[in-house]
């Protein structure tokens, strides 16, 4: 269900955990002990975000176009 939405993953010294964020979905973040765990958790969070938006009629943003970094 989260296909097309980019996920950013980074280490947080403050939280001592890996953080995964879906920038296109406001406040949709999760954490994990490994980058893989953080991504798995944010995929669950994004599915819940999208389900809640649909249930309440909240607008759902389109995924941002992907850009390659040099």
Secondary structure, DSSP 8 states (H G I E B T S, - for coil): --TT---EEEEETTTTEEEEE-TTSTT-EEEESSHHHHHHHHHHHHHHHHHHHHHHT-------------
